[in-house]
């Protein structure tokens, strides 16, 4: 798997950026071959971070191009600065899907810490 993290600083309206990403970009990126996951995070103080995960490097690289196109066309006024982009191969991970195979997520959530 391959992932890309894009950090946007100077975001002028995090709520509107989130709405546009949810309604416009996620449908585009989620239809790409090899799509695994996408997250759009409001980190506060005018910073937003996106994380894309794909099965193949080609798809991850293509997602960066599509993100750039979408941002230029729909988000330029909300994300005025170019993102800092970090991309590479995922070398370790665990997801809910993996956790459910190992041990039910609900069982993990019900388990209490010592002293509770």
CORMOGI-V934146 format. One record per pair of residues at least 12 apart in sequence whose C-alpha atoms are under 10 Angstrom apart, sorted by the first residue. I is the first residue (numbers start at 1). J is the second residue. If there is no record, write none. Layout:
i:I j:J
i:I j:J
//
This chain:
i:1 j:34
i:1 j:35
i:1 j:36
i:1 j:53
i:1 j:54
i:1 j:55
i:1 j:56
i:1 j:57
i:1 j:59
i:1 j:60
i:1 j:88
i:1 j:89
i:1 j:90
i:1 j:91
i:1 j:92
i:1 j:93
i:2 j:34
i:2 j:35
i:2 j:36
i:2 j:52
i:2 j:53
i:2 j:54
i:2 j:55
i:2 j:56
i:2 j:57
i:2 j:58
i:2 j:59
i:2 j:60
i:2 j:61
i:2 j:87
i:2 j:88
i:2 j:89
i:2 j:90
i:2 j:91
i:3 j:36
i:3 j:37
i:3 j:38
i:3 j:51
i:3 j:52
i:3 j:53
i:3 j:54
i:3 j:55
i:3 j:56
i:3 j:57
i:3 j:59
i:3 j:60
i:3 j:61
i:3 j:63
i:3 j:86
i:3 j:87
i:3 j:88
i:3 j:89
i:3 j:90
i:4 j:38
i:4 j:50
i:4 j:51
i:4 j:52
i:4 j:53
i:4 j:54
i:4 j:57
i:4 j:60
i:4 j:61
i:4 j:63
i:4 j:64
i:4 j:85
i:4 j:86
i:4 j:87
i:4 j:88
i:4 j:89
i:4 j:90
i:5 j:38
i:5 j:39
i:5 j:40
i:5 j:49
i:5 j:50
i:5 j:51
i:5 j:52
i:5 j:53
i:5 j:64
i:5 j:83
i:5 j:84
i:5 j:85
i:5 j:86
i:5 j:87
i:5 j:88
i:6 j:40
i:6 j:48
i:6 j:49
i:6 j:50
i:6 j:51
i:6 j:52
i:6 j:64
i:6 j:67
i:6 j:82
i:6 j:83
i:6 j:84
i:6 j:85
i:6 j:86
i:6 j:87
i:7 j:40
i:7 j:41
i:7 j:43
i:7 j:47
i:7 j:48
i:7 j:49
i:7 j:50
i:7 j:51
i:7 j:81
i:7 j:82
i:7 j:83
i:7 j:84
i:7 j:85
i:7 j:86
i:8 j:42
i:8 j:43
i:8 j:46
i:8 j:47
i:8 j:48
i:8 j:49
i:8 j:50
i:8 j:78
i:8 j:79
i:8 j:80
i:8 j:81
i:8 j:82
i:8 j:83
i:8 j:84
i:8 j:85
i:9 j:43
i:9 j:44
i:9 j:45
i:9 j:46
i:9 j:47
i:9 j:48
i:9 j:49
i:9 j:79
i:9 j:80
i:9 j:81
i:9 j:82
i:9 j:83
i:9 j:84
i:10 j:45
i:10 j:46
i:10 j:47
i:10 j:48
i:10 j:78
i:10 j:79
i:10 j:80
i:10 j:81
i:10 j:82
i:10 j:83
i:11 j:42
i:11 j:44
i:11 j:45
i:11 j:46
i:11 j:47
i:11 j:48
i:11 j:75
i:11 j:76
i:11 j:77
i:11 j:78
i:11 j:79
i:11 j:80
i:11 j:81
i:12 j:45
i:12 j:46
i:12 j:47
i:12 j:77
i:12 j:78
i:12 j:79
i:12 j:80
i:13 j:46
i:13 j:77
i:13 j:78
i:13 j:79
i:14 j:41
i:14 j:42
i:14 j:43
i:14 j:44
i:14 j:45
i:14 j:46
i:14 j:47
i:14 j:48
i:14 j:78
i:14 j:79
i:15 j:42
i:15 j:78
i:16 j:75
i:16 j:78
i:17 j:40
i:17 j:42
i:17 j:48
i:17 j:71
i:17 j:74
i:17 j:75
i:17 j:76
i:17 j:77
i:17 j:78
i:17 j:79
i:18 j:40
i:18 j:41
i:18 j:42
i:18 j:48
i:20 j:70
i:20 j:71
i:20 j:74
i:20 j:75
i:21 j:39
i:21 j:40
i:21 j:50
i:21 j:67
i:21 j:70
i:21 j:71
i:21 j:74
i:21 j:75
i:22 j:39
i:22 j:40
i:24 j:70
i:24 j:74
i:25 j:66
i:25 j:67
i:25 j:70
i:25 j:71
i:25 j:74
i:26 j:38
i:26 j:39
i:26 j:40
i:26 j:67
i:28 j:63
i:28 j:66
i:28 j:67
i:28 j:70
i:29 j:52
i:29 j:54
i:29 j:59
i:29 j:60
i:29 j:62
i:29 j:63
i:29 j:64
i:29 j:66
i:29 j:67
i:30 j:52
i:30 j:54
i:30 j:63
i:32 j:54
i:32 j:59
i:32 j:60
i:32 j:62
i:32 j:63
i:33 j:54
i:33 j:55
i:33 j:56
i:33 j:58
i:33 j:59
i:33 j:60
i:34 j:53
i:34 j:54
i:34 j:55
i:34 j:56
i:34 j:57
i:34 j:58
i:34 j:59
i:34 j:60
i:35 j:52
i:35 j:53
i:35 j:54
i:35 j:55
i:35 j:56
i:35 j:59
i:35 j:60
i:35 j:63
i:36 j:52
i:36 j:53
i:36 j:54
i:36 j:55
i:36 j:56
i:37 j:51
i:37 j:52
i:37 j:53
i:37 j:54
i:37 j:55
i:38 j:50
i:38 j:51
i:38 j:52
i:38 j:53
i:38 j:54
i:39 j:51
i:39 j:52
i:39 j:53
i:40 j:52
i:46 j:78
i:46 j:79
i:47 j:79
i:48 j:79
i:48 j:83
i:49 j:83
i:49 j:84
i:49 j:85
i:50 j:67
i:50 j:83
i:50 j:85
i:51 j:85
i:51 j:86
i:51 j:87
i:52 j:64
i:52 j:87
i:53 j:87
i:53 j:88
i:53 j:89
i:53 j:90
i:54 j:89
i:54 j:90
i:55 j:89
i:55 j:90
i:56 j:89
i:57 j:87
i:57 j:88
i:57 j:89
i:60 j:87
i:60 j:88
i:60 j:89
i:61 j:87
i:61 j:88
i:64 j:85
i:64 j:87
i:68 j:82
i:68 j:83
//
